[in-house]
Amino acid sequence: MKITVDTLARTDLQTAWDAYSNPDDIVRWNTASPDWHSPSSTVDLREGGRFNTRMEARDGSAGFDFGGTYTEVVPQSRLAYRMDDGREATVRFEEEAEGVRVHVTFDAEDQNPADMQRDGWQAILDSFARHVEAPGRL
């Protein structure tokens, strides 16, 4: 099953693209809730390049690596990747009058209900939008 989430980031396309693919930005926005964070991230932004972001509970009780390989990189337009567990995802960036609409479509996993996965990925994407819209971010 595929799940799609999206958000409107009130910023320009270059800023949205850069923040989505830059490890220094990723560690600032890649969280679904205040009790989690991403202490590290690496990105080799090219087809065949790898990415990895460490996600951890702030209290140290849990953590995991979210990693994979890029299968498509079209600057300021589209990213596709295969996660380390074999699932696939695509990220599309579309300019709109109010900013940039970011769509993420991903293969659901089997351990958690679809609604829980959708809510988690949506929360992370909403955190991304807040990050790029923050005054003085640049």
C-alpha positions as CSV (number, residue, x, y, z in Angstrom):
1,M,0.0,0.0,0.0
2,K,1.2,3.5,-0.9
3,I,0.6,6.5,1.4
4,T,0.9,10.1,0.3
5,V,1.3,13.2,2.5
6,D,1.9,16.8,1.5
7,T,2.5,20.2,2.9
8,L,2.7,23.8,1.6
9,A,6.0,25.5,2.5
10,R,5.7,29.2,2.1
11,T,9.1,29.7,0.6
12,D,10.8,29.6,-2.8
13,L,11.7,26.4,-4.6
14,Q,15.5,26.6,-4.1
15,T,15.1,27.1,-0.3
16,A,12.7,24.1,-0.1
17,W,15.0,21.9,-2.1
18,D,18.1,22.8,-0.2
19,A,16.5,22.3,3.2
20,Y,15.1,18.9,2.2
21,S,18.4,17.6,1.0
22,N,21.0,19.3,3.3
23,P,22.0,17.3,6.4
24,D,22.5,20.5,8.5
25,D,18.8,21.3,7.8
26,I,17.5,17.8,8.1
27,V,18.7,17.4,11.7
28,R,16.7,20.6,12.5
29,W,13.3,19.6,10.9
30,N,13.3,15.7,10.8
31,T,11.1,15.0,13.8
32,A,7.5,14.0,14.3
33,S,7.2,15.2,17.9
34,P,9.2,17.2,20.4
35,D,10.3,14.1,22.3
36,W,12.2,12.8,19.3
37,H,15.1,14.3,17.3
38,S,17.6,13.5,14.6
39,P,21.1,14.0,16.0
40,S,22.9,13.2,12.7
41,S,22.3,13.0,9.0
42,T,24.4,12.3,5.9
43,V,23.4,12.8,2.2
44,D,25.1,11.9,-1.0
45,L,22.6,13.5,-3.3
46,R,23.0,11.7,-6.6
47,E,21.5,8.6,-8.2
48,G,23.1,5.7,-6.4
49,G,24.1,7.9,-3.5
50,R,23.2,7.0,0.0
51,F,21.5,8.9,2.8
52,N,21.1,8.1,6.5
53,T,19.4,10.0,9.3
54,R,19.6,8.8,12.9
55,M,16.3,9.3,14.7
56,E,16.2,9.0,18.5
57,A,13.9,9.5,21.5
58,R,15.3,12.5,23.4
59,D,15.3,10.4,26.6
60,G,17.5,7.8,24.9
61,S,14.9,5.0,25.2
62,A,14.7,4.2,21.5
63,G,16.4,5.0,18.2
64,F,16.9,3.9,14.7
65,D,18.6,4.7,11.4
66,F,16.5,5.8,8.5
67,G,18.6,5.2,5.4
68,G,18.5,4.2,1.8
69,T,19.8,4.8,-1.7
70,Y,18.6,7.5,-4.2
71,T,17.2,6.1,-7.3
72,E,16.3,9.4,-9.0
73,V,17.5,13.0,-8.4
74,V,15.9,15.8,-10.5
75,P,17.1,19.0,-8.8
76,Q,14.2,21.2,-7.5
77,S,11.7,18.7,-8.8
78,R,11.8,15.1,-7.7
79,L,13.7,12.7,-5.5
80,A,13.1,8.9,-5.4
81,Y,14.8,6.5,-3.1
82,R,14.8,2.9,-1.9
83,M,14.9,2.5,1.9
84,D,17.2,0.0,3.4
85,D,14.2,-2.3,4.1
86,G,13.3,-2.3,0.4
87,R,10.4,0.0,0.5
88,E,10.3,2.9,-2.0
89,A,9.4,6.6,-1.7
90,T,9.2,9.6,-4.0
91,V,9.3,13.3,-3.1
92,R,7.9,15.9,-5.5
93,F,8.3,19.7,-5.3
94,E,5.7,21.8,-7.1
95,E,5.7,25.6,-7.2
96,E,2.4,27.3,-6.3
97,A,1.4,30.9,-5.9
98,E,1.8,30.7,-2.1
99,G,5.0,28.7,-2.0
100,V,6.1,25.1,-2.7
101,R,3.9,22.1,-2.3
102,V,5.9,19.0,-1.2
103,H,4.4,15.6,-1.8
104,V,5.9,12.5,-0.3
105,T,4.6,9.1,-1.4
106,F,5.9,6.0,0.3
107,D,5.3,2.3,0.6
108,A,3.7,1.4,4.0
109,E,5.5,-1.0,6.3
110,D,3.8,-3.9,8.1
111,Q,4.5,-3.2,11.7
112,N,2.3,-0.1,12.3
113,P,-1.2,0.8,11.2
114,A,-1.4,2.9,8.0
115,D,-3.0,5.9,9.9
116,M,-0.1,5.9,12.3
117,Q,2.4,5.9,9.5
118,R,0.5,8.7,7.7
119,D,0.3,10.8,10.8
120,G,4.0,10.4,11.5
121,W,5.2,11.2,8.0
122,Q,2.8,14.2,7.9
123,A,4.1,15.5,11.2
124,I,7.7,15.4,9.9
125,L,6.7,17.1,6.7
126,D,4.8,19.8,8.7
127,S,8.0,20.3,10.7
128,F,9.9,20.7,7.5
129,A,7.5,23.5,6.4
130,R,7.8,25.3,9.8
131,H,11.6,25.0,9.4
132,V,11.8,26.6,6.0
133,E,9.3,29.3,6.9
134,A,11.2,30.3,10.1
135,P,12.3,34.0,10.1
136,G,16.0,34.4,9.9
137,R,16.6,30.7,8.9
138,L,18.8,31.7,6.0
